[in-house]
Amino acid sequence: MEDLPAFRHDGAHAGGDMPKEEWRRHAHALVDWIATYLAEAERYPIRPEVVPGFLTAAMPAALPEEGEPFEQLWDAFQRVVLPGTVHWNHPGFLAYFAITGSGPGILGELLTAALNVNAMLWHTGPAATELEFLVTGWLRDALGLPASWLGVLQDTASVGLLTALAAARHRADPAVRTRGLVGGPRLRLYASTEAHSSVDKAAILLGLGQDAVRRLPTDDAFRLNVAALRRALAEDRAAGWYPFAVVATVGTTSTAAVDPVADIAAVCRTNNLWLHVDAAYGGAAALVPELRWVLEGCAAADSFVVNPHKWLFTPIDCSVLYVADPDTVQASLALTPEYLRTPQPARNLMDYGPALGRRFRALKLWFVLASFGRRGLADRIRAHVAWARAWADRLAATPPWRLEAPTQLGLVVFRYAPPALEPEAQDALNLAVLERVNASGEVFLSHTRVRGRVALRLAVGNLRTTPAHLDRAWELLQAAAASAPVPRP
């Protein structure tokens, strides 16, 4: 042992970790900064005025040879990283679907990083494994989902969907696990034209290809057309396809439409199709008793995803995948080499997703759910829905502004449509209005296309948003519409 190198343990560049008292000093300072940041997030412009490559140009080109003191790193964070950050915690952030880093969730994330558990096995994370099953069960029961469903945490709904479709593929063609796709049936899955792009990405990753995804038309409310699903199944079987799965959506990205899941489930039962419900956004609304209707029919699903990092105020990333038949998921994905074998007869989280390593995500979800409680969560979601509907009513009463989709949850989809302009010119005008509003730094909105035309989106779901911020968004939109140059024909 005498010949081994010796390390100092008394300074910032010591061979061991950062000294305890130094870490304590910096941690206290960071917690104080975070508390102030969360309370005063709106003093930052939401969208940074930076160009691609800004950070690379401002940072060292190579790893420093010697370690840098934390004070130097903190200085670089404030000078370079913070000014280049989009502030999703800003109460004026109304784009996409809001994600809120709530106080309890951030504290849970801090402990998750400190414990640094890899809960791949019950053996490597007993508390992490059991807490995950406990809190996903709490949420399942609060949403009114079947008590028999098993919940596991994934990073995002995209990975939850990928996992579910892998299980669906396995049920349709068990030999695919060893044989691969070659020589197997020509699998096809179905989703509406409004369903998320992760459906196509999952098909690509599973080796099915985008041609295996059949996008179906929607009705006037942007919901999957069930009659079109029935026709597509008959046509595809006649053409040699093997239908195996349907993806229904509760709260589509563009318009927050809620597919008729009960009717879709009936078709799936008749045709032996796996039904996956993507309730990443809309599922949380079922915590509100008068909004429980959004999950009508979902009890008949084979798999179901909801994202606590959207409307349940949990720091990203945190998505829950529920499965009615966990054994099929396990059969499709589980691999246990000798070095992962353990004597405990327990469920291992590694068997229910593509990843072996598993973060202790349940800790932050537990802190959030327990801190707010079902009633506290429901009250906040109920308020967001009421504010969104009131905002939509005001806009609809102010032509030439008009709504482009029903406002059922926390999303308002709208368009500035001066009748003197052709639709293409209106598209250009709406994009110009969006850019002017977002350039203010006070409010951040996003856009989509509805029936082929540009529409603007205002999503209410941030824990720190108030009606005053929505009023300001309306003022900025009106001012931008009045001052934006009208496109020439």
Buried (B, 14 or more C-beta within 10 A) or exposed (E): EEEEEEEEEEEEEBEEEBBEEBEEEBEEEBEEEBEEBBEEBBEBBBBBEEEEEBEEEBEEEEEEEEEEEBEEEBEBBEEBEEBBBBBBBBBBBBBBBBBBBBBBBBBBBBEBEEEEBBBBBBBBBBBBBBBBBBBBBBBBEBBBBBEEBBBBBBBBBBBBBBBBBBBBBBBBBBEBBEEEBEEBBBBBBBBBEBBBEBBBBBBEBBEBEEEBBBBBEBBEEBBBBBEBBEEBBEEBEEEEBBBBBBBBBBBBBBBBBBBBBBBBBBBBEEBEBBBBBBBBBBBBBBBBEEBEEBBBBBBBBBBBBBBBBBBBBBBBBBBBBBBBBBEBBBBBBEEEEEEBEEEEEBBBBBBBBEBBEBBBBBBBBBBBBEBBEBEBBBBBBBBBBEBBBBBBEBBBEEEEBEBBBBBBBBBBBBBBBEEEBEEEBBBBBBBBBBEBBBEBBBBBBBBBEBEEBBBBBBBBBBBBBEEEBBEBBBEBBBBBBEEBEEBEE
